[in-house]
Amino acid sequence: CFASFQSANSMDNTQQNSIDLHGDEEIIEVIELNEMEPDPAVFLWPGSVFCVSLDPVTNSMVVTGGEDDKAYVWRLSDGEVLLECTGHKDSVTCAAFSHDSSMVACGDMSGLIKVWKVETKEEMWSFEVGDLEWMEWHPCAAVLLAGTDDGNVWMWKIPSGDCKTFQCSASQATSGKVLPDGKRAVVGYDDGTVRIWDLKQGNAAHVVKGQDAHRGALTCLACNKDGSLVLTGSVDGLAKLINTATGKVVGAFSVDGGKAKGSNDPEESNSVESVGFCNILPLVAVAYLDGTLAIYDLATQVLRNTCAHEAGIVNLQWEESSSVVATCCLDGVLRLWDARSGGIVSEYCGHAAEILNFTVNREASLAVTASGDNKAKVFCLQRPDR
């Protein structure tokens, strides 16, 4: 039921869904979920696709969530839908596989979270919280965490549902990440503070506040491979480097002092939208709403390169074992950049609206994108050095 591995040469540009291809770009699958379109090579979505994630064990399954209040688990190789996750009350904005890929969790904007067993296609557990800000599985246990707009962070054992909450007076827990040791979680809040929670004890081991805190809501955060450092981003235009052992801010990064490019308003900041650590070199990447991707040297905190985009950046992801960083953008283009030189490696077009989320597989051979044009696409990432 799916026509896969369509190369640029085989695609008919007269088709309704014609796509302008760049160089040796190859779109392996175009997935649209919309029951009005009979084309067997296309699955239909009645609305925007908000989130996408690959299963961590095999990287062979994808989960996408969208505006139709559903999530779908589908096979990467041929696009076959394996599981339809239904019963949500609002758009599904969070969807991810457990560490062993046996379960998939889906969360909607209203705070209804459901967990499904992939193999049996059965709903295992559900729970309702406040408006959902983020959701993440524990890296090595059947434990799910979520942050809500009332400032709470929830942690459940699945499927028993045993629950623990980490409460904060801030009004929104806007971003969160479980550290690789599995014992701590870093959470950012809309008042600019950051807390490092001890998941066993239930207390905040460290709180970054006052002058060390951001001057606006946190938008994103990431940790390095061993969890010793966390990089946070905020609407204040700053990215801050935090030592997780001490809770101290050990660095701060900004472009143009955090001010929005071309803005006449001195108070208008250039929001940081995504951050990440390179695994093989001491580099960090910071993506800004004005379309700037900044590459900083981690040791000296000096700006190494800037990569200009034609529109605001939504998300970034470093390749697992190279110095290439991928970005998705409000102009609907996926780009690969060489962080050492700041030069563009390749770009992948074809979306008719903004890319809202994307992920790259371990081998950095495929990228899966989710877009406001109601499509999820799988791009073959071809590079001369591969």
ABEGO torsion letter per residue (X at the ends): XBBBGBBAAABBAABAABBBBBEABBBABBBBBBAABABAABBBBABBBABBBBBAAAGABBBBBBAAGBBBBBBAAAGBBABBBBGBABBBABBBBBAAGABBBBBBAAGBBBBBBAAAGBBABBBBBBBBABBBBBAABBBBBBBBAAGBBBBBBOAAGBBBBBBBABABBABBBBBAAGABBBBBBAAGBBBBBBAAAGBBABBBBEAABBABBBABBBBBAAGABBBBBBAAGBBBBBBAAAGBBABBBBBGGGBBBGBABAABBBBBABBBBBAABBBBBBBBAAGBBBBBBAAAGBBABBBBBABBBABBBBBAABABBBBBBAAGBBBBBBAAAGBBABBBBGBABBBABBBBBAAGABBBBBBAAGBBBBBBBBBAAX
